[in-house]
Amino acid sequence: MTERTVTTSEAPPPSSAPRRRGGRGRPPAVPDHRGGHASVRARPSLSARLRRDWQLLLMTLPAIGLLAVFHYTPTLGNVIAFQEYNPWDGVLGSPWVGLTQFERLFTDPRFWSAVGNTLMIAAVQLVFFFPIPIALAILLDSVLSPRLRLVLQSVVYMPHFFSWVLVVTLFQQILGGAGLFSQMLRQNGYAPLEIMTDPDAFLFVVTSQMIWKDAGWGTIIFLAALAAVNQNLYESAAVDGAGRWRRMWHITLPGLRPVIILLLILKLGDILNVGFEQFYLQRDAFGSNVSEVLDTFIYHQTLVTGNFSAGAVAGLVKGVVGLVLILLANKLAHKMGEHGIYRRA
């Protein structure tokens, strides 16, 4: 048996990369954008990341504690949705009834009426309220004088800090039967308008209140996004002959698109939370048939009638629907090429 001699031409070429201790070489090289090769850097281990970021993690402990105490721990109370809950017996002493509470809720016409009112109000606010902060932010950003811009921002921000009691009272003093608008009509020989008690005007009233109170506050995030837009793009477009509308359409709105989609996703996920105080304060004036929303329905089912299990079921259903809507809207944002709330690695 002859021993085969390996010639120099058959021998594998020597590796130019030094070998690591333990027989492991460097990570494989991948071509970079310049045509060369770049080493793939391994992700640090969990312990290494904890040692590196322990200061940041320590700073987040108070926020984590607040979430655990006021959000995650109360979430465990949703178990009463599957019980005939009695506050005197507690969670451990109340009998389990399975899905009986869900059947009662889904067969209650008041629940579906509240759901219909909530969706109607949310749709109207999404169409008429959501675009207004965007337009208002663009208008404020176009003001050249910094002092005038500061004054205008202060004016439009101020109503956000008013309570809903004050907002409803102001609208009552202006649009109510004895308000300023009705008095002007009487002085000119016309019959007064009972806008604040007319069920047909309910959507108009609550949407107007929302716009007046929170439209200015909603411009903050859009103004921050506008500040990040490269100003050289506007100068280049102006040199090329683009007018103000074309610059807004091709530069401003594309710059705001990621923020708009993100806030739209959050708004869709929060579509069943149209508010409580605003509707509770005006429930008796307009009538529960048009002003009853899910939040006021849950309030009356729990604190007024004492049926805590029904309120827990309604709140649980609202949360699940909101989660599903956020996931669907986020997936749609990925289809449109945007990051959305999160992007899977």
N, C-alpha and C positions, 0 to 999 in steps of 0.2 A: 504494500500500500504506500503510494508515494504521497508526500506532503505537498500540498498546493501552495505555491509561493505567490503572495500578493504583490503585484507590481505597484510602482508608485502611481501609475495612472489609474489603477483600480481602487486605490485607497481613498476613503472619503476625505474631502478637503477639511483641513483643520479649522475649527471654529474660532473666529476672531473674538467672540464674547467670552470673557472669563467665567469659569464655573463657580457657582456659589457653594458654600459649605453644605454638605449633606447631599451633593449630587444633583442639585436643582440649578438649572441655568436661569437666565433672565427671561422675563415674559416674552412671548412672541411679538415680533415687531409688525406693525400694520402701517400701510402707507398713509401719510398725512396729506393735507391739501396742497402741499408744495411739491409733491412727487417723491419726497424722501420717506423715511421710516421713523415712526415714533413708538416708543415702548408703551404698552398698556399698563397703566398704574393700577395696582390692586387696591380695592376698597379697604379702608382701615377697619379693623375689627371693632366689635361693639365696645369692648373694654377700652380700646384706644380712643374711640370717639367720646366715651364718657369722661375719660381723663382730660381730653382736650377741651370739652365744652362744659365742664362741671360748673363754671361760674354762670353761664347762661341757664343751665338747668336749675341752679339754685334760685335764680331770679324768677323763674316760672312757677316755683312751688306755691306762692300765695294764690296765683290764678288757678292752678290745679286744685288747690284746696277749696277755693270758692266754687269751682265747677262740681267737685265731688260732693260738697255739702248741700248746695242749693239746686243742683241739676240732676246729677246721676243718682244720688241717694233718694230723692223724691220720686224718681222714675220707678223705683221698686214698688211704690205704692199702687202702680197700675194693676197689681194682682187683684184688687178689689173689684175690677171689672168682671171677674169670674166668680164673684161671691155675692151673696145677699148681705151686703155689709151693714153692720150695726156699730156705730161709734162706741157704744157702751161695751160691746163684746170684743172689739178690736179685730185685727186681721186674723189672729190665731183662733178666736172664738166664733167668727162668722162662718156660716155654712157655705160650702162650695156649690155653685149652681151651673158650672160649665158655661155654655154659650147662651144661656137663657136671657141674660141682660142684653146681649147683642140682638136677639130676636125681638125683644120688647122695643129696643131703640129703632130698629129698622122697620118696624110696623107702626111707629108713632108718626102720624102726619105732621106734627109740629116740628119734628126733627128734619124732615125733608123740606118743609117750608123754610126753616132756618138755613138749610144748605142752599136752597135756591136763591134766597136773598143774599147770602154770602157770596155766591158765585157771580150774581148779577152786579153787586157792588164792586167786587174785585175786578170784573171785566171792565166796568166803566172807569174805575180809577186807573187801570192799566192803560187804557186807550187815551184818556184825557189828562191824567196826572203825570204819568211816567215821562212823556216827552217834554213837559214844561221845564223841569230843572235843566235839561240839556240845552234847550233854547235860551233859557235865562243865563246859563253859564257862558254861552257863546256871546250873548249881548254884553255881559259884564266884562268879558275878556277883550271885547273890541273897544272899550272905553279907554282913551289914551291918557287921560289925566289920572294919575295915581290917587290924588286926594278925592276926586269925584268918585272913582271906583270904590274907595274905602267907605265913603258915605253911603253909596248905593248898597253895598254889601251889608253894612250894618242895618240898614232899613229893612232889607228883605230877610235877614237872619232873625230879626227881633221876634216875629210872631211865633217862632218855634219854641220860645221859652215861656209862652203863655199856656196856662192850663186849659184843658178842654172845657172846664166850667166857664172860664172867662170867654173863650171863643164862642161857645153856644150862646152865652148871654149877649155878646156883641151882635151876633146875627139876629137874635131875638129883638134887640133894641132897634135894629135897622129894618128887618124884613117881617117882623111880627105884626099882629093885628093892631097893636098900639104903637108900632115903631115909626121911625122917621119916614120911611117910604109910604106907609099907609096914611100918615098925617098929610103928606104932600098931596096925595091923591084926594083926600077929603077937602083940602083947601081949594082945589081946582074943580070940585064938583063931581069927582069920580068915586066909585065904590072902592073901599080898601081891599087889598089882596091878603088873604090869610095864607101866606107862603109857608110859614113855620108850622102849620097844622095841616097842610094839604098833602095827602099821601102820594099824589101824582108828582109833587115837587120834591119828594124825599131824596132821590138820587142826585138831583141838581144841587140841593142844599148841602148834603154831606160831601159831595165832590168839591164844591166851592170852598167849604170849610177846610178840607184837606189841602187844597191848592194854596189857600191863603196862609195856612199855618206852616206847612212843611216844604213848599216848593223852593223857597230861598235856602233853607238848610240843605236841601238835596243838591244844591249847586256846588257844594264844597269839594266833593270828590271829583266832579267834572272839571272844576277850575284847576285842581291839582294835576289832572290828566292833560289839560291844555298847556300847562306850564312845561310839561315834558316834551311837547312837540317841538321839533327842530325849527327854529325861526328862519333858518336859511332856505327852507323849502318855500316859505311865503315870499321871500325876496326873489328867489329864482322864478317862481310862478308869476310874480308881478312883472319881472323883466321880460318874460315870455308873452306878456299881454293878457294874462288871466285876470279876470275881474274878481270882485269880492265874493260873488256867489260861487264862481268856479273854484276859488281857493278854499272856500268853506266845504264844498262838495268833495273835492279831491284831496284835501290835506287835513282839514279840521275833523270832519266826520270819520275818516279812516283812522285818525289818531285816537279818537274816542271809542272806536268800535270794541276793543277788548273790554273796556270798563263798562260799556253799555250792555254787552252780552253777559258779563259777570253779574251786574245788578239785576238784569232781567231774569237770570237763573234764580237768584235769591228771591226775587219778587214772586216768581212762579211757585217756588217752594213754600213761600209764606202767604199763598193766595187765600187760604182759609182763615188767616188771622187779619181781619180787616179792622180790628180794634174793639175795645170794650166801652171805655168811658164815653166816647162820642155817641155811641148808639144807645147806651143805657140812659144817658141824660135826655134823649129825645124819643125814647120808646113810647112813653105815654102820650106825647103830643102828636106823633104821626100814626100811632097804632102799631101793635105788635105784628100785624100781618105783613107789613112792609119793612119794619125796622128790626125785627128779630133776626139776629145773626147767631152763628155757632157759639161765640163767646158769651153772649147774653143768655142763650139757651142753656149752656152748661152752668152758668151762674144760678139760674132759676131752678134747674134740676138738682143742684147740690145744696146751696145755702138757703134757698127759699123753701123747697119742698122736702129737703133732707134725703133725697135719693142719691147718695154719693156714688153708688155703683153705676147708675145711668150717666152721671157726669163724667166718671172715669172712662166709660166706654166711648162716649162722644169725644173726649180729649184724645184717647188712644187712636180712634179712627182718624181724627184730624191730623195727628202726628204721622201716622203711616201714609196717608195720602200725600202729605207734604214731602216726606222722604222719597216716595216714588216719583213725584213731579220733579224734584231736584235731580234725581238720577237720570230721568229721561231728558230733561233740559240740558244737563251737562253732557250727555252723550250726543245730543244734537249739536252742541257747541263744538265738540270734537269733530263732528262731520263737516262743520263749517271752517275748520282749520284753526279754531281758537282753543286756548288752554282750558277755559271754564274755571270751575272751582278747583279741580284737581286733574291731573293727568297721570294715567297709569304708566309706571316706568317700564 
